[in-house]
């Protein structure tokens, strides 16, 4: 066949194995008619493994082998996430429309990924090519808010508060040289608004 240029043949198999666990705990408490407290905690853990094998060959238009090799790739992945939240709300005893509330959330994570590549050649020459990539990530985040609402006269209302956020992330690569990326961000914000009904 004069139009035939080359053939590529791959025959392989792969398998996956893994597990995961998750936990959630929560509680609500009203110590008296004017105070409400809530708290919650979540936790997630996962590990997975991928292993693949392939026999690969390339031939030219005459059927002569250009390359013949066995390829194996593995991927080992680990993940962990956790979060804690807390909230408190208070209504004033002598004025139900006046209240103050506080919320706080903390979350963090860890993730590790190991990638392995192995290619064992028999054509055009006998040699082995190895490569590995490592990726590690971790970080945390906090959010908080304090909010206050109080009436202004008979038809008015004042709402004021403060909100903040902090984010931290760290990523490390190994391939095989080492590189790192780190990110930190902190935000503070205050707000106030006045509303009044007319008519």
C-alpha positions as CSV (number, residue, x, y, z in Angstrom):
1,X,0.0,0.0,0.0
2,X,1.8,3.1,-1.3
3,X,-0.5,5.5,0.7
4,X,0.4,3.9,4.0
5,X,2.7,6.0,6.1
6,X,2.9,4.5,9.6
7,X,1.1,2.4,12.2
8,X,0.6,3.2,15.9
9,X,-0.5,0.4,18.2
10,X,-1.3,0.7,21.9
11,X,-2.5,-2.1,24.2
12,X,-2.9,-1.4,27.9
13,X,-4.8,-1.6,31.1
14,X,-5.3,0.5,34.2
15,X,-6.7,0.2,37.7
16,X,-8.0,2.7,40.2
17,X,-8.1,2.3,44.0
18,X,-9.1,4.7,46.6
19,X,-11.2,5.6,49.7
20,X,-12.7,8.6,51.3
21,X,-14.2,9.6,54.7
22,X,-16.3,12.6,55.7
23,X,-17.6,13.7,59.1
24,X,-20.0,16.5,60.1
25,X,-20.8,17.6,63.6
26,X,-23.2,20.5,64.5
27,X,-24.8,22.0,67.6
28,X,-27.3,24.8,68.4
29,X,-27.8,26.2,71.8
30,X,-30.2,28.8,73.2
31,X,-29.0,29.7,76.7
32,X,-32.0,32.1,77.1
33,X,-34.7,33.6,74.9
34,X,-32.3,36.4,73.8
35,X,-29.2,34.5,72.8
36,X,-28.7,31.9,70.0
37,X,-25.4,30.0,69.5
38,X,-24.5,27.6,66.7
39,X,-21.3,25.7,65.9
40,X,-20.4,23.2,63.2
41,X,-17.4,21.2,62.1
42,X,-16.8,19.2,58.9
43,X,-13.9,17.0,57.9
44,X,-13.1,15.3,54.6
45,X,-10.3,12.8,53.9
46,X,-9.6,11.1,50.6
47,X,-6.8,9.0,49.0
48,X,-6.8,7.6,45.5
49,X,-4.3,5.7,43.4
50,X,-4.1,5.2,39.6
51,X,-1.8,2.7,37.9
52,X,-1.7,2.3,34.1
53,X,0.3,0.1,31.8
54,X,0.6,0.2,28.0
55,X,2.6,-1.6,25.3
56,X,3.2,0.9,22.5
57,X,4.7,0.4,19.0
58,X,5.2,2.6,16.0
59,X,6.1,1.2,12.5
60,X,6.8,2.8,9.2
61,X,5.1,2.1,5.8
62,X,7.3,-0.9,5.3
63,X,6.2,-2.4,8.7
64,X,9.6,-1.8,10.3
65,X,9.5,-0.7,13.9
66,X,10.4,2.9,14.7
67,X,9.9,2.7,18.4
68,X,8.7,0.0,20.8
69,X,8.3,0.6,24.5
70,X,6.3,-0.2,27.6
71,X,4.8,2.8,29.4
72,X,3.7,3.0,33.0
73,X,2.1,6.0,34.7
74,X,1.0,6.2,38.3
75,X,-0.9,8.9,40.2
76,X,-1.2,8.9,44.0
77,X,-3.5,11.6,45.3
78,X,-4.2,12.7,48.9
79,X,-6.7,15.3,50.0
80,X,-7.8,16.6,53.4
81,X,-10.3,19.4,54.1
82,X,-11.7,20.8,57.4
83,X,-14.0,23.6,58.4
84,X,-15.2,25.1,61.7
85,X,-18.0,27.7,62.0
86,X,-19.4,29.6,64.9
87,X,-22.2,32.1,65.2
88,X,-23.8,34.1,68.0
89,X,-26.9,36.3,67.9
90,X,-28.3,38.4,70.6
91,X,-31.6,40.3,70.8
92,X,-31.8,43.0,73.4
93,X,-34.3,42.4,76.2
94,X,-36.2,45.7,76.1
95,X,-36.1,46.2,72.3
96,X,-36.6,43.1,70.1
97,X,-35.7,45.1,66.9
98,X,-32.2,45.8,68.2
99,X,-29.8,42.9,67.8
100,X,-26.1,42.1,67.4
101,X,-24.6,39.1,65.6
102,X,-21.2,37.6,65.2
103,X,-20.0,34.9,62.7
104,X,-16.6,33.2,62.3
105,X,-15.5,30.5,59.9
106,X,-12.1,28.8,59.6
107,X,-11.2,26.3,56.9
108,X,-8.0,24.6,55.9
109,X,-6.8,22.0,53.4
110,X,-3.9,19.8,52.4
111,X,-3.4,18.1,49.0
112,X,-0.5,16.0,47.7
113,X,-0.2,14.5,44.3
114,X,2.6,12.3,43.1
115,X,2.8,11.5,39.4
116,X,5.3,8.9,38.1
117,X,6.1,8.1,34.5
118,X,8.3,5.2,33.3
119,X,9.0,4.2,29.7
120,X,11.1,1.2,28.9
121,X,12.3,1.1,25.3
122,X,13.5,-1.9,23.3
123,X,13.5,0.0,19.9
124,X,15.4,1.9,18.5
125,X,17.7,1.1,21.5
126,X,17.4,-0.3,24.9
127,X,17.0,2.4,27.6
128,X,14.6,3.5,30.3
129,X,13.2,7.0,30.7
130,X,11.9,8.1,34.1
131,X,10.1,11.2,35.2
132,X,8.3,12.2,38.4
133,X,6.2,15.2,39.3
134,X,5.3,16.2,42.9
135,X,2.6,18.7,43.7
136,X,1.9,19.8,47.3
137,X,-0.8,22.3,48.2
138,X,-1.9,23.6,51.6
139,X,-3.8,26.7,52.8
140,X,-6.3,28.1,55.2
141,X,-9.0,30.8,55.2
142,X,-10.8,32.8,57.9
143,X,-13.9,34.9,57.6
144,X,-15.5,37.0,60.4
145,X,-18.3,39.4,60.6
146,X,-19.9,41.6,63.4
147,X,-23.3,43.1,62.6
148,X,-25.4,45.5,64.7
149,X,-29.0,46.6,64.0
150,X,-30.9,49.2,66.0
151,X,-34.1,51.2,65.4
152,X,-33.9,55.0,64.7
153,X,-37.1,56.6,65.8
154,X,-40.4,54.9,64.9
155,X,-39.7,54.3,61.2
156,X,-35.9,54.3,60.9
157,X,-33.2,51.7,61.2
158,X,-29.4,51.7,61.4
159,X,-27.3,48.8,60.5
160,X,-23.5,48.9,60.9
161,X,-20.8,46.3,61.0
162,X,-17.4,45.0,60.3
163,X,-16.3,42.1,58.0
164,X,-12.9,40.6,57.4
165,X,-11.2,37.8,55.5
166,X,-7.8,36.2,55.4
167,X,-6.6,33.7,52.7
168,X,-3.3,31.8,52.6
169,X,-2.3,29.3,50.0
170,X,1.1,27.5,49.4
171,X,1.8,25.4,46.3
172,X,5.1,23.5,45.8
173,X,6.1,21.8,42.5
174,X,8.9,19.3,42.0
175,X,9.6,18.4,38.4
176,X,12.5,17.6,39.2
177,X,13.5,21.2,40.0
178,X,11.7,22.8,42.9
179,X,9.4,25.8,42.6
180,X,7.0,27.4,45.1
181,X,4.1,29.8,44.9
182,X,2.7,31.5,48.0
183,X,-0.3,33.7,48.2
184,X,-1.6,35.7,51.2
185,X,-4.6,38.1,51.2
186,X,-6.2,40.0,54.0
187,X,-9.4,42.2,53.6
188,X,-11.0,44.5,56.2
189,X,-14.3,46.2,55.5
190,X,-16.7,48.4,57.5
191,X,-20.2,49.3,56.5
192,X,-23.1,51.4,57.7
193,X,-26.6,52.1,56.3
194,X,-29.6,54.0,57.4
195,X,-33.1,53.3,56.3
196,X,-36.3,55.2,57.0
197,X,-39.9,54.5,55.8
198,X,-41.8,57.4,54.4
199,X,-45.6,57.7,53.9
